[in-house]
C-alpha cells in the first residue's frame, strides 16, 4: 500500500493504562503521540481511553483538536492506529502515512503503530498483517518507566543540527544539555533562550572593544558561553515541540548580530590599543563580509530544498555553526586577535562569493515562509 502524500488519514490512539501517562522529556507518551501524529499529517484524532486521560500539555498549547471516547470504535476506512506503548517522531509518522504498513524500530522490531484499512480482527493480528517500515528517527516500544527513560536518553542524543561542527558536537551541546533538561520543566521558551544568547554575545563584544588583555579574555569566555546557550534553544524547541518560524529566524539573525558585533568590537579594541595599523579597514571588511554572507544565506534558504546542492547546504551550515568561538578564545589567550580579524576580513568575502555562485537562478526563488 502506497497512498498518495496528499491523502489525510484519521488517527485512532489507544491508551495503554500502564504507559500513556509515563513521561519522556517532560511530556506524557500520549501527549507526544498526539503531537507527532498531528504534525505527521493525520487527523482527525480520536483517543480511546477508558479511564482518566493523561496530561496533554502540548496538545492543548498547540490547540490540536482531539476526541476522547471510552470504547474502541469500529475501523472501516484506512486509519492510522497506534497504542501509547511507544515513542515515535513526526518524520517517521509522515513516512508511515505516505508509504503505509507498520512501523519498525531500526533493529526491525515491530511497533504498535500502523496504517490499517479495516479492523475486523484482534489489533495485534491486524498489525502483524502489515508490511514493515523501518524508522529513521527515535522509535521504540515503551513498557515501563525504565524503557521510558531509555527513550528519553535516545531522544536527547538525537537532538543535533546539520550546522553542528566538532565544537558543538563534543563541547557546546554536552555543556548546554543539563540546562536544556532543566528548562523543559519551566515556562522558559526557546525564544527567551535565544535572546539570552544574543545578549550574552553582545556583552562579550563590548569586552572585546576594551582592547586590554583581561577584557579580551572575559569577552572570549562570554562569547563561548553565548555559543553554549545558543545550542540550548534548539534542544528545548525540538524536545518539547516548541519549534516556530519566529524561533528559526531569531536564531539565525541573532547569530549574525552577535558575529557582526564581535567582529566590529575586536577591531575597535585593536584600534584603541594600537595593536594594528589596519584595524579600521579590517573591521569594515569583516563586518561587510558578515552582512553580505547573511544576505546570501537568506537568499539560498529561499530556494526549494530540491534545488539546493549539497555543497551549498554545507556552506550554509558552516556559516551558521559556532566552532570559531574556540579559535577566538585561543587567539585571545595569546593576544593575537588581529590574526582572526584578517581571516574574517578575507574569508567572509570568499564565502559569500562562492555561496552566491552555487545558488540557482533567481527564477526558482520561492516565498520565504512566515
N, C-alpha and C positions, 0 to 999 in steps of 0.2 A: 504494500500500500504506500503510495507516494502522493499525498494530497497536495494540490497547489498551495503556494505560500499565502495566498490572499484569503483562503477559507479560514473562518474563525470558528473553532470548536468550543462547545460548552465544557466546563470543568466540574468534576464531582470529586470533592475532597472528603475522605472518610477519616474521622477522628479515631485514633487508637488511644484508649484511655491511659495507657502506660507511657506513651511517648509524646502526645500532642502538646503537653504543657512543659516539656523539657526545654531548657534554654540553650541556644547556641549564639554566643556573642550578643547577649542582652535581649534577644528576641526568641519567642517560643517557636517551636518547629512548625506549628500551624500557621503562625504569622508569616514566617519565612516562606512557607509553601504557597500561601495565598499571593504574596507579592511576586514571587518568582513566576507563578503560573499566569498572573495578570500581565506582567511585563513580557512574558514569553509570547503572549498573544491570545490566550484562551479566555473565554467568557461567554455567557455569564457564569459566575462561580457559585456553586452550591456546596455548603458544608453539612455533612451528616454527623451529628453529634448528639448522642443520647443523653449525655449529662451536661455539665456546665462547660461552656465554650472557653477555652484558654484565652489569655490576653492577646488581643490583636492590635497592638500599639501602632505599628507602621501601617497596617491595613487601614486603620481609622485616620491616621495622619495624612495618608495619601488619598483618602476618600474613595477607596476601592469598594464598589458595591458587592455585597455577598448576601446570600440567602441561607439561613440556617434551618435545617429540618431534623426531626428526631429519628426518622426511619429511612432506610435506603430506598430511594425512588427507582423506578424501572429505567433501564437504559435501552432506548430503541433507536437512537441515532448515534453517529460517531461522536464519542465523548472522551475527553482526557480524564482518566480516573487515576487517583493516587491516594495512598494512605499516608498518615502523618509519621509513619515509622521510617522516614528517610530524610536526608538533606540533599537538595538539588539546587543548581544555579540556573539563572534566567536563560543563558545561552543554550544550555542543554535542553531546556523545556522548549525553546523556539525550534531547535533542530528536530526534536521529537514530533512537534506539531507539523513540521514540514515533511518529514520523512516517514513518520508513522512507526509502529512497533512498540517495543518495550525497552525502557532504558536499562542499561547495564553499567556496572562500575567499570573502571579502567581495566580491572582484572577479569572482567567478564562475568561477574556475579550479578544475578538478576535483582532488580529493584522493584518495589511495589508502585510503579507508575507506568502507564501505557495508554495508547490511543485505541480504545475499544469500540467496535462498531455496534455491538449489542451485548447485553448481559443476560444470557439465558441459562448460565451455569454458575458454579461457585466462582468467586472473584479470582482466587489463585489459579483455577483452571483456565479462566479467560486470559489472565496474564501469560500463563505458560504457552498458550497457543499463538502468541505474537512473536514475530521475528525480533531479534535483539539489536539494539543500537548502543554502542559503547559511548559513555560520557566522555567529554573532553575536559570538563571542569571538576570541581569537588562534588562528588556524588557518592553517597554511602548509605547503608542501612543503619538505622538507629533503633536500638533495643532497650537501652537503659542510660543512666546518667554517665557512665564511663564511655560509652560509644558516642554520646553527645559531646563530651569533652574532646574526644579524638577528632570528631568532625570539626569542632571549633579550632583545634590546632591546625588542621589541614586548611581550613578557610583562611586563617591568618597567614599561613605560609604561602597561599596563592595570591595574596594581595600585593602584586608588583605592577610596575608600569613599563611599557616599552621604552620609555625615556630613561629608565634607571641605568646608571652607569655602575662601575665597580664600587665606588664610594657609597652610593645609595644602597646597593645590594648588601654590602658587608659592614657598613658603618651607620649611615643615616637612618635607614629603616629599622635595624635592630635597636638603635638607641632610642628612636621615637616610638617603637612598638608598645612598651609599657604604658606610655602616656595615652596612646590610642585605645588600649584596652580599658583604661580608666575612664576616658572621656565618653565612651559609648554609653556609659551608665548615667550620664549627666545631660542637661539640656543644651550643652555647648554644641554648636553646629560646625560643620566643616568650613563654612564661610567665615565664622568667627576665628577659627584656627588660621585660615589663610590670611586674614587681616593681621593677626598677631605675628605671623611670619614676615609679612611685608614691613610692619612697623619695626620689628627687630632688625631686619636688613637695612632699613633706612638709618636707624640709630648706629648700626655698625659703620655705615658710610660716613656719618658725622665724625666718628672717631678717626677714621682714615684721613679725614680732612685736616686733623690737627697736625699730622706730619711727624710728631715725635715718636720714638720707639715704643714707649709704653702705650700710647694711644693706638698705635698701629696694631700691636699685639691684642689689645682689648677688642679692636674692631674686627680682627681676623677671627677671634673666638666667637664674637656675636654673629658674624657672618656664617660661621659653621653652624651655630645654634639655629639661625634662621633656616638653613638648609634642612636641618633635622626636623624642625617644626613643619616645614613645607611638605614633608612626607606624611605627616600625621593627618592632614586634612583629607587626603585621598584614601587613607586607611579607613577613616571613620565613614566617609561617604560610601565606599564600596561594601563595608562590612554590615552596615545597617540601612542600606538602600536610601541614602540621602544625597545621591548624585543629582546635579542640576546643571542646566546650561549656564546659569549665572556663575556657579561654582567653577565650572571649567574655564570660563573666560577670566574670572577673578584670579584664578591660579596662574593662568598663562600671562595675563597682563601684569599681575603683581610681581611675578618673577622678573619681567623686563624692567619694571620701575626700580626694583632693587638693584638689578645689574647696572642700569644707567647711573643710578645714584652712586654706587660703589666705584664705577669707572671714573666718574666726574670727581668724586671726592678724593680718590687716590691721586689723581692729577693735581688737585688743589693742594693736598698735603706735600707732594713733591715740590711744587712751586714755592710753597711757604717756607720750606726748609732748604730751598735752593739745591736739591739733590740732582736736578737735571736741567739742562738748558732747553729741553724740548717738551716740558710738561704741558704747556698750553696746547701745542699742536697735537701731542699725543692724546690728551684728554678730549679735544674736539673730535679727533678721528675715531677714538674708541666709542664715544657717545653716538656719533653719527652712524657708525657701523652697527651698533646695537639697535638703534631705531630702525635703520633700513632692514636689518635682519628680521626684526619683529614684523615689519610690514610684509616682507616676502613670505615669512612663515604663515601669517594670517591668510595671505593670498593662496598659498599652497593648500591650506586646510579647507578652502572653499571648493576645491575640486572634488568630484565624487571619488570615493576610495579606489574604485577600479581604474581610475585614470592616474593614480599616484604610483610611480615606480618605486621599487624597494630602496634604491639609492637615495631618492628624495626623502622618503619616510625616515631613513636612518639619519639623514642630515637634520631633519626637523627634531628627531629625538635627541640628537647630540646637542642641539642648540637649547633644548629645554631641560637637560639634566644638570645636576648640581656638582659634578665631580671637580670642577675647577676651584671650588671653595677650599679644597685641601692644598692646591697649588698656591692659592693666595696666602693661606696660613704658613706654609713652608717658606715662601719668599719673604713674608712679613718677619719671620723669626730671624732672617739674615739681612734685613733691611735692604731687600733687593726688589721692591715692588715696581721699580722702573722697568725691569725685565717683563713683568706681567703686562704692564701698560703697552710696551712695544708689541708684545704678542697679540694683545687685544686690538690695538690700533690697526694692525695689518690683517690679522686673521679674521676679524669680523667682516671686513670688506670682501675678502676671498670667499668667505662663507656665503654671503648673500648673493654674490655674483654667480657662484656655482648653483645655488639653490634656485635662482631665477631661471638659469639656463636649462635646468632639468624639468621645469614645470611645463605642462601642456599649454596649448594656445588659449587665449582669453575666451574663445568661443565656448569652451567647455566649463566655464565657471558656473557654479550653482549658488543659489542664495544662501547666505550664512544663516544657520538656524538660530532662532531667538529663544 
